[in-house]
């Protein structure tokens, strides 16, 4: 261990004394690694932002069925258990999914679409957790603006039907527990628990709804409750294609935004392949160049290395001499390349700042990317130093004596 410490110290002193040559190695590495970091930063920033926009827009995860169907709760529960499913909830018939809302703050009655919702709804996010009772609702931004209400207010909801030749209308009070962001939907809509949507549908079918005191026929609940459709969202972008194929295999026609997703994912794959190809060529070129230089350096210092063998250093110790110098070059070159990257990235992001959304960057890298760059650089440097270390290990002590 002491011999190894002494050897590393001598290697460091030699590396420092020949700082001109050492500096050239460091600059050569930074010249190769710096542009690669910038290239990967552009790839991660541009494609990453596009992927983030796709993921953050829940509409891209939505799978819509075309036309009406007949789905029972066990079928929907089985769909909910699939690993690709992020969120699913039954929905009632479109003709029954509507309400008329009136508030004290606005003079007009607003007709809204009734959208079934539940905790975990990606369209309204955390607001869906507030839907605890059948009368708790989340208004769309357009509906809230027309009604002039906000979270904590109440609205009067009414539902109309023609029953036994008479026009009937019932009212109930709804608690506004939140207002959805404009990205959820641009229409006048209300996100409500399934129980409220079912009650409205039963009322319009002429059936009494005891929970709200709405009169009608005393038809019993159906043994098997059937729904005309459902709202379905995939767990991730990759799951959209899987779920849509599953639906098509069941004979259902669906609509998705898989084409837009595939375009971005294809760009991500292609740019990643191009980056690794450029990185591989650069690292191989640098490794060969550094290896040849270290080999020549070992030959130039053959007498000094043989004298080290004479004073007690073993063959395994001598191998570490060029390896340690190569590792120093890797660390210093990586540090200089990271500095180059931060300078260039800051300039690019400042230049493109006006075209970006708040928080977005054209060129960005995560901490793990720098760690991977350092690891690959260290591996390349060790490979480059392997031949020089092999050459140093073959130097015989007698070679130093012959030149004395």
C-alpha positions, 0 to 999 in steps of 0.5 A: 500500500505504501509503494502504491501511494509513493507511485501515485505521488511520483505519477502526480509529480511527473504529470504536474511537471509536464503540465504543457503536455498534460494540459494538451490531453485535458484540452483534447478531451474537453474539445471532444466531450464538451460538444457532446454534452451540449448536443445531448443537452439540446436533445434532452431539452427539446425532446424532453419538453415535447414529451413533458407537454404530451404527458402533462396534457391528459388529453394525450392519454385519453382513449375514446370509444366511438359510438355507444356500447353496453358495459357493466361494472364488472367489465369496467372494474376488470379494465381498471385492474389492467396495469396500463390503465391510469383512470377509468369511470363509467359515463351515462348516456349523452342525452341524459348527461346535462344540467341547468345551473343558476347562481345568485351572482349571475342572471342567466341560466347556464346549460352544462355538460355533466361529466362523471368524475372520481378521485384520480381524474387526470383532467382535474387533478387534485380537485377530484379528491374533493368529490366526496358527496354526490352533490360535490362538483367541480365546475369548468372554467367557462361555466364558473365564469358565466355563473360568476362563482368560485370554490366554496360557493353553491349553485342551484341545479335543475333537471327537466323531463317529460313524464306522463305527458307533463313537463317536470323540473326538479332542483337540488343544491350543488356545492362547488368544491373547485374550478377546473383549469381551462386546459381540462375543457373549454366547454361549459361543464360540471365534473360530478360523482357517478352517483349524481350522473346516475340519478339524473339519468334515472330521473330523465328515464321517468324513474323515482330517485329517493336520494334526492326526493324526485318522484317517478315510477318505482321501478327497481334498480336493474340487476345489471347496471349497464353504461353507454360508455366510459372515460379511459386514460392510460397510465403512460404514453407507451400504454396508450397504444397497448390499451387501444389495441386491447380495445380493438381486439374486443371489437371496439373502435377507439380514437387516440392521439397515438400518431402525435405520440409516436412522432415525438417518441420516434424523434427521441429514439432517432436522436438518441441513436445519433447521439450515442453514435457520435459519442462512440466515435468521439470516445474511440478517437480520443481513447486511441489518441490518448493511448498512443500518447501514453504509450509514447510517454512510457517509451520516453520514460523507459529509463526512469520506470526501469530505475523504479523497478530497481528500487523495489516497485513491482510490475503491478505497481508500475502499471498504475503509473500511466493509468493514474495519469490517464484518470487525472486527464479524464477527471480534469477534461470532464470538469472543463467540458462541464464548464464549457457546457454550462457556458454554452447552455446558458447562452442558448437558453438566453437566446431562445428564452422568448420562445419558451414557456416559463421553466422550460429550457432548450438545453438542459441536463440532469445530474445523472447525465453528468455522472454518466459522462464522467463514468464513461470518460473514466472507462475510456481513459482506463481502456486507453491507458491499458496498452501503456500500462502493459508496455510499462509492465514489460520494462526490465530493471536491467534496461535502466542499468544499461543506460547508466 
